[in-house]
Amino acid sequence: MTIDVFWRIPTHGEPSSHRNRTPHRGDWFPGDDTKAKPGSVGGTGEGYIDYVAEIARAAEISGFQGGLIPSFPMTDEPWVISSLLARETSTFRFMIPFQPGFLNPVVAARMTASLQRATGGRALYNVITGGGGPAQLWWGDSASHDDRYGRTTEFLDVLKGVWNGGPFSYHGKFYQVEDAGLAHPLSQEEYPEIYFSGSSDAALVSASKHADYYLTWLEPFDQLREKFDRVKARTQILGRKIKCAIRVDIIARPTEEEAWAEIEKGFNNLSREALDKFQNPDASDSVGAARQRGNRPTTINSYKDLIVEPNVWSGFSLFRGGQTNGIVGSYEQVAERLDQLVALGADAFILASTPHLEEAYRVGEEVLPLLRGKTDTAILRAVG
């Protein structure tokens, strides 16, 4: 058994640490009015894309197979960033997140095959279907929750159907295609692996049909086991097999005390406004986000109130948005928790920590070797 481990590329900028919100690296960093010079890192004149490329190279050097390139309203476009980073790396794979409703599936197939051809097959997908509410309307998408997943299923039907040259025709609710197909030599490129996000029943229906990896945020371990069992059971009904992957932030230090000290310093620098927003988030119909919120306490006076089980802290979204739960501990403890997740059924991880550059080296050098050495049956697939 091989375990794929990816890193995260912060296309939204980032602070220099959890405990220091400024200065920050990059010109995107949300919630900061003291912006760096556009296109530079911390006003130094170094190009922002140079910093992102440095992180990708650090992850490649440190043993990560590739990286997730996030897509939010406050980020650059991942398709474009992937093309730029392809020239800065050799084996680094680009996990491109996108919402299928915003692209025509035939165009998406052509774009992806072109990227595969240019990079030697280094592209893969993180298919997301959107959380609804104001965030979804930002993209101009007012489709209902279940319709979004129905549209995603049809999109992937068409994408796969045209990939090998066609002719392929399709008549669905959302897409109609007549005799479509990729031209040679694009049709000969490797079809990208699909990481699929979503926790609702509608999401699991779509994932079971098309996903290679079912991707979830970290949740309490018993909940993850139940979720993995559900998606694998649905997939087996269709005569397919699916792997599972987990997106998880970590803070790993030589000792557990040092790791929790990072959390405490970051928490103590938060504003009351940030805590209030954390406890009263914007409306969303995302089942995954609701599952994350369900683990939060009603009263938060200390960072300790957000410890939900040993070495698991549920306040990471306070630091930079996104997922809530993450792993905190010594290098050995973090590796042990990742090993436990492998035992629950995880086949891949997307890891992250702030700042992503230095932490790529730290996690790659201090945590991944422990994971590789501890688990004889789950040998880490190293880059190169």
Secondary structure as GFF3:
##gff-version 3
##sequence-region A 1 384
A	DSSP	beta_strand	2	8	.	.	.	ID=ss1
A	DSSP	beta_strand	14	15	.	.	.	ID=ss2
A	DSSP	beta_strand	24	25	.	.	.	ID=ss3
A	DSSP	alpha_helix	48	61	.	.	.	ID=ss4
A	DSSP	beta_strand	66	68	.	.	.	ID=ss5
A	DSSP	alpha_helix	78	86	.	.	.	ID=ss6
A	DSSP	beta_strand	93	98	.	.	.	ID=ss7
A	DSSP	three_ten_helix	100	102	.	.	.	ID=ss8
A	DSSP	alpha_helix	105	119	.	.	.	ID=ss9
A	DSSP	beta_strand	123	127	.	.	.	ID=ss10
A	DSSP	alpha_helix	133	138	.	.	.	ID=ss11
A	DSSP	alpha_helix	145	163	.	.	.	ID=ss12
A	DSSP	beta_strand	168	171	.	.	.	ID=ss13
A	DSSP	beta_strand	176	180	.	.	.	ID=ss14
A	DSSP	three_ten_helix	186	188	.	.	.	ID=ss15
A	DSSP	beta_strand	194	197	.	.	.	ID=ss16
A	DSSP	alpha_helix	201	210	.	.	.	ID=ss17
A	DSSP	beta_strand	213	217	.	.	.	ID=ss18
A	DSSP	alpha_helix	221	237	.	.	.	ID=ss19
A	DSSP	beta_strand	243	253	.	.	.	ID=ss20
A	DSSP	alpha_helix	256	268	.	.	.	ID=ss21
A	DSSP	alpha_helix	272	279	.	.	.	ID=ss22
A	DSSP	alpha_helix	287	293	.	.	.	ID=ss23
A	DSSP	three_ten_helix	303	306	.	.	.	ID=ss24
A	DSSP	beta_strand	307	309	.	.	.	ID=ss25
A	DSSP	beta_strand	312	313	.	.	.	ID=ss26
A	DSSP	alpha_helix	317	320	.	.	.	ID=ss27
A	DSSP	beta_strand	326	330	.	.	.	ID=ss28
A	DSSP	alpha_helix	331	344	.	.	.	ID=ss29
A	DSSP	beta_strand	346	352	.	.	.	ID=ss30
A	DSSP	alpha_helix	356	366	.	.	.	ID=ss31
A	DSSP	alpha_helix	368	374	.	.	.	ID=ss32
A	DSSP	beta_strand	379	380	.	.	.	ID=ss33
###
